[in-house]
Amino acid sequence: MCRIIRLFENITRATSLAALLIMVFVVVLQVTARYVFRRPVGWTEEIALATMIWITFFGSFLAFVEKKHMRISLLYSVLKPSLQRSVLVAGDFFVIILNVYVIHYGLLFAGAFRNLSSPYLGIPMFYQYMIIPIAAFLWIIYLIFEIIEILRNSDYWYYLEEAGGPIGISRKDSEQEHNG
């Protein structure tokens, strides 16, 4: 895969880890302050919610990159190997189209919160919800590079198998099934 994708993946992974650590810290602080000291800290809830939203969408992207998302493989597994590549490309193209809609409506959604700020910290809610179009954009970039790799590299099957594969059967199994 391209260095750009690896860079996005590493930045996303580091940001997710930082957000997770922050979320754990503020939740522990919140629980301790509320139940031990009987003095709740209001801003911790805002930070915990924001980090949870970012972790969710970045985690979705990372799961997709690592081929951990569910794919329906019934149709794929019964096709001849020559058609399987076309199905992979068509599926990726469909997800690109879906993510274009997610970007469009994600920007509208985040824009709806443009004039609202969080009560304690005063952070514009727009920034909290911008993760929606950002994650969709990352998916599109990744999918474009994946389509290029599928079309360019006939051994892309092995890459999919190493990553856990979308199909659950190997290229050899599929070829043997259709050849004899």
N, C-alpha and C positions, 0 to 999 in steps of 0.2 A: 504494500500500500504506500501511498505517497507520504512524504515527510510532513506535509500540511495536516493530513489526517492524524498522524501520530502526535503532532504538536497540539491540535485541538483536543485529542484524547487525553494527553498528559495535563493540559491546563484544566480540562473538565474534571479529571480525577483529583487533581490537587485542590481545586476549588470545592469539590464535593467533600473531600476529607476535612478541609478547613471548616466548612459549614457544619459538618457533623460534629466536630470537636466543639465548635462554638455552641451548637444546639445542646449538646450534652452538658456543657458547663453551665449555661444559663438555666436549663431545666433543674439541675442539681441546686443551683443558687436559689431558684424560685421556690423549690420544695423546702429547702433548708430555712430560708427566710420566713416562709409562711407557717410551717409547722413547728419549727424549733424556736425561732425568735418571735413568732406571732406578728411579724411585720412584713407583709407581702411587698414585693418589688414589682411594680407594674410594667416596667419596660422589658422585663425578661420574656414576658409572653409575646410581645411584638417581635423580638429577635428570634425566639423559638419558632414562631409561625413563618417568618420570612425564610429562615434557613431550611425549614422543612419543605417549603415550596420549591426552593432552588435545588435541594437534594433530590426531590422527586423527579423533576424534569431533567436534571443532569444525569441522574441514575438511569432514567429511561434511555437516554442517548447512549450511555456506557453499556447498558444491557444489549442494546441493538448492535453496537460495535463488536461486542463479544459473542454475538449470535446466541444470546440467552432469551430473546423474545420468541414467543410461540409463533410458529408458522404452520399452516395447514399443508401437510405433505402428501395427502392421499392422491390428489391429481398428479403431483410431481413424480411420485414413486412409480406410477403405472405408465409413464411416458417413456419413449425411447430417449436414450442419452442425447441424441441430436436435438430433440425438442425441449429437453430439460433446461438447457441454457436460455432458450427463448422465454420459458416460463419464469425463470429467475429475473431476467431483464424486465419482463412485463410487470412482475410483482413489484420490483424496485421502482419502476416508472410510476405505478399506481400510488405507491407510498410518497413519491415526490409530489405528485398532484395533491394528495391529501395534506401534505405539509405546507404547500403553498396556501391552502385554505386556513391552516392553523396559524400561519404567519399573519395573514390578512386579519382574521378575527382576533388573534392574540394581540395585535397592535390596536385594534378597536377596543378590546377589553381593557388593556393597560391604559389606553388613552382616556377611557371613562373615569379612571382614578387619578388623572393628571392633577386635578385641583384638590385632592384629598391628601391629608398627611396623617401619619400615625399619631395617636393622642399624646403619648409620652415623649417620644423622640423627635417628632415633627418631620420624619422622613417621608417624602412623597411616596404614596402607595404605587405610583407609576413604576418605580424602580423594582418594587417587589414582584410585580406581575410581568415585567419585561422578559423574564426567563422563558415565558411561553413562546414568543417568536424567536428568541435566541436559540432555544433547543431545537425548534423546527428547522431553523436555518442550518444548524450543525448537521441534522439528519439529512437535509438536502445535499449539502456538500459531500458528506460521506457516501450517500447513495450514488451521486454522479461518479465519484471515483470507483465505486464498486461496479457500476455498470460498465465503465471503461475497462476495468480489470476482467470482468466476465467475458466481454467481447474480444479482448486482446489475448487473453491467456486461456488456452484450452484446458490447462491443468488447474484451473481455479477451483475445481472440485476438491482437490486435496487441501487447499486453504480452508474451504468450508468444513471439511471433515475435521481438521486440526482444531478449528474454533468451536467444535461441537455440532456443526452442521445444521442446516435448516431441515434436513430430511430424515435423518436417522438410518439411512442406508448408504453404503459406500458406492463409489463409481464402479468398482469391480462387480459388486453385487448386482447393480443395475444393468451393467453390460451383459453379465452372465444370464440374467433373467430374460433379457430381450434377444439374446443370441442363441439360446439353447436350452 
